[in-house]
Amino acid sequence: VEIYCDSARQSAYYLINAFGFIPVAYRGPETGWRESVSIVLKQGEATIVLTCPLRMMSYIASFVHAHSFSPRDVAFEVQNCEAAYYEAMRRGATSSSPPIEWQDEHGTIVHAAIRTYGHTIHSFVERKNYKGPYWPGFQLYSKIFPRSKPKKEGGLKRIDHVVGNVELGKMNEWVSFYERILGFTQLKHFS
């Protein structure tokens, strides 16, 4: 899950110290990236990416202004990004980003995304040919911040659900979207 926020470092500090997440990767000015700062946190199978803007006139800044600390991308790791993306498109999804290959000395990642409720997207990420710390352009957090001491994990294993706040009266429409576009089935209904 990628969360857009106003300060990646401050948000990471909280999630590290309050919930036991471990910082594993970083991208920002120190790595040559000038658009934003991103810190990757892991615990168990859960991965959270905290991203904040470096420029006030950017999409990330406008998103944070509108939504504050909020998920922008709920990503799915897939075996074949192109197949997942084009199947979703065939079923009626709206594209956010077609399949693009990202590459560095650690290998290749293929990424694509579709639009969902509000300003949220779902990415399809194919990582089978990548051995780096997280994504091309990211470096090990400990390399950028060598004085940071890893904390003990807090016992969280995985992200088990994500709540999507949709427009009033549109819940059934979005349930249908997930069934039709992504092949989900309803596990639990709350009335």
C-alpha positions as CSV (number, residue, x, y, z in Angstrom):
1,V,0.0,0.0,0.0
2,E,1.4,3.4,-1.0
3,I,0.3,6.2,1.3
4,Y,0.7,9.9,0.2
5,C,1.5,12.1,3.2
6,D,2.9,15.5,4.1
7,S,6.1,14.1,5.7
8,A,7.4,10.6,4.9
9,R,10.1,10.8,7.6
10,Q,7.7,11.8,10.3
11,S,5.1,9.2,9.3
12,A,7.8,6.5,9.1
13,Y,9.0,7.4,12.5
14,Y,5.5,6.9,13.9
15,L,4.9,3.6,12.2
16,I,8.4,2.3,13.1
17,N,8.1,3.2,16.8
18,A,4.4,2.6,17.4
19,F,3.8,-0.5,15.2
20,G,7.2,-2.0,14.7
21,F,7.6,-1.6,11.0
22,I,11.2,-1.9,9.7
23,P,12.5,0.7,7.2
24,V,14.0,-1.2,4.2
25,A,14.3,1.2,1.2
26,Y,14.4,4.9,0.3
27,R,14.1,7.1,-2.7
28,G,14.6,10.9,-2.6
29,P,17.1,13.6,-3.3
30,E,19.9,11.6,-1.7
31,T,19.3,8.9,-4.4
32,G,18.9,11.4,-7.3
33,W,15.1,11.4,-7.3
34,R,13.8,15.0,-7.3
35,E,10.0,14.5,-7.4
36,S,9.2,13.1,-4.0
37,V,10.5,11.2,-1.0
38,S,9.5,7.6,-0.4
39,I,10.3,5.3,2.5
40,V,9.4,1.6,2.3
41,L,8.4,-0.1,5.5
42,K,8.0,-3.8,6.0
43,Q,6.7,-6.1,8.6
44,G,5.8,-9.8,8.0
45,E,4.2,-9.8,4.5
46,A,3.0,-6.2,4.8
47,T,4.7,-3.5,2.8
48,I,3.8,0.2,3.2
49,V,5.4,2.9,1.1
50,L,5.1,6.5,2.5
51,T,5.5,9.1,-0.2
52,C,5.5,12.9,0.3
53,P,6.0,15.7,-2.3
54,L,9.1,17.7,-2.8
55,R,7.4,20.4,-4.8
56,M,4.2,22.2,-3.8
57,M,2.9,22.2,-7.4
58,S,2.7,18.5,-7.9
59,Y,0.1,15.8,-8.1
60,I,1.3,14.3,-4.8
61,A,1.0,17.7,-3.1
62,S,-2.6,18.3,-4.4
63,F,-3.5,14.7,-3.3
64,V,-2.2,15.3,0.2
65,H,-4.0,18.7,0.3
66,A,-7.3,17.0,-0.6
67,H,-7.0,13.8,1.4
68,S,-4.2,14.3,4.0
69,F,-2.5,11.0,5.0
70,S,-4.3,8.6,2.7
71,P,-3.7,5.5,0.5
72,R,-3.1,6.3,-3.1
73,D,-2.2,2.9,-4.4
74,V,-3.3,-0.6,-3.2
75,A,-1.0,-2.8,-5.3
76,F,-1.2,-6.4,-6.2
77,E,1.9,-8.6,-6.9
78,V,1.1,-10.6,-10.1
79,Q,3.0,-13.2,-12.1
80,N,2.3,-11.5,-15.4
81,C,1.6,-7.7,-15.3
82,E,0.6,-7.4,-18.9
83,A,-1.8,-10.3,-18.7
84,A,-3.4,-8.9,-15.5
85,Y,-3.6,-5.4,-16.8
86,Y,-5.1,-6.3,-20.3
87,E,-7.6,-8.7,-18.7
88,A,-8.8,-5.9,-16.4
89,M,-9.0,-3.5,-19.4
90,R,-11.0,-6.2,-21.4
91,R,-13.4,-6.4,-18.4
92,G,-14.0,-2.7,-18.4
93,A,-11.3,-1.1,-16.2
94,T,-10.0,2.4,-16.9
95,S,-6.3,2.7,-17.3
96,S,-4.1,4.8,-15.0
97,S,-0.8,3.6,-16.4
98,P,-0.2,1.0,-19.1
99,P,2.5,-1.7,-18.5
100,I,5.9,-0.1,-18.1
101,E,9.2,-1.8,-17.5
102,W,11.5,-0.3,-14.7
103,Q,15.1,-1.5,-14.7
104,D,18.3,-1.0,-12.7
105,E,21.3,-3.1,-11.9
106,H,19.1,-5.4,-9.7
107,G,16.8,-6.4,-12.5
108,T,13.4,-5.5,-13.9
109,I,10.0,-4.7,-12.6
110,V,6.9,-4.4,-14.8
111,H,4.2,-2.1,-13.5
112,A,0.7,-1.1,-14.7
113,A,-2.3,0.5,-12.9
114,I,-6.0,0.9,-13.2
115,R,-8.3,3.6,-11.7
116,T,-10.7,2.8,-8.9
117,Y,-12.8,4.8,-6.4
118,G,-11.9,8.4,-5.8
119,H,-8.3,9.1,-6.5
120,T,-7.2,5.6,-5.6
121,I,-5.5,3.2,-8.0
122,H,-4.6,-0.5,-8.1
123,S,-1.2,-1.4,-9.5
124,F,-0.2,-4.7,-10.9
125,V,3.5,-5.4,-10.1
126,E,5.5,-8.2,-11.6
127,R,8.7,-8.6,-9.5
128,K,9.9,-12.1,-10.5
129,N,13.0,-10.7,-12.3
130,Y,14.0,-8.2,-9.5
131,K,16.4,-8.7,-6.6
132,G,16.9,-5.2,-5.3
133,P,15.7,-3.7,-2.0
134,Y,12.3,-2.7,-3.4
135,W,12.1,-1.0,-6.8
136,P,14.5,0.4,-9.4
137,G,15.8,3.8,-8.1
138,F,15.4,2.8,-4.4
139,Q,18.4,2.1,-2.2
140,L,18.7,0.3,1.1
141,Y,17.4,2.6,3.9
142,S,20.5,1.7,6.0
143,K,22.8,2.8,3.2
144,I,21.2,6.3,3.2
145,F,20.7,6.5,6.9
146,P,23.5,4.4,8.4
147,R,22.8,5.6,12.0
148,S,19.3,4.2,12.0
149,K,19.0,1.2,14.2
150,P,16.5,-1.5,13.2
151,K,13.7,-2.0,15.7
152,K,12.0,-5.2,16.7
153,E,8.9,-6.0,14.6
154,G,5.6,-5.5,16.4
155,G,4.0,-8.9,15.4
156,L,1.9,-7.7,12.4
157,K,1.9,-10.4,9.7
158,R,0.0,-9.0,6.7
159,I,-2.5,-6.4,5.5
160,D,-5.8,-8.3,5.8
161,H,-8.1,-5.6,4.4
162,V,-8.3,-2.1,3.1
163,V,-11.4,0.1,3.6
164,G,-12.4,2.1,0.6
165,N,-14.6,5.1,1.3
166,V,-16.9,5.4,-1.7
167,E,-19.7,7.9,-2.6
168,L,-23.0,7.7,-0.7
169,G,-25.2,5.1,-2.4
170,K,-22.4,3.7,-4.6
171,M,-21.3,0.7,-2.5
172,N,-23.1,-1.9,-4.7
173,E,-21.6,-0.3,-7.9
174,W,-18.1,-0.7,-6.4
175,V,-18.8,-4.3,-5.2
176,S,-19.8,-5.0,-8.8
177,F,-16.6,-3.4,-10.1
178,Y,-14.4,-5.6,-8.0
179,E,-16.4,-8.7,-9.0
180,R,-16.4,-7.8,-12.7
181,I,-13.0,-6.3,-13.2
182,L,-10.8,-8.2,-10.7
183,G,-12.8,-11.4,-10.2
184,F,-13.2,-10.9,-6.5
185,T,-16.1,-12.6,-4.6
186,Q,-17.8,-11.2,-1.6
187,L,-16.5,-12.7,1.7
188,K,-18.6,-10.8,4.2
189,H,-21.6,-8.4,3.9
190,F,-22.3,-5.8,6.6
191,S,-25.8,-4.2,6.7
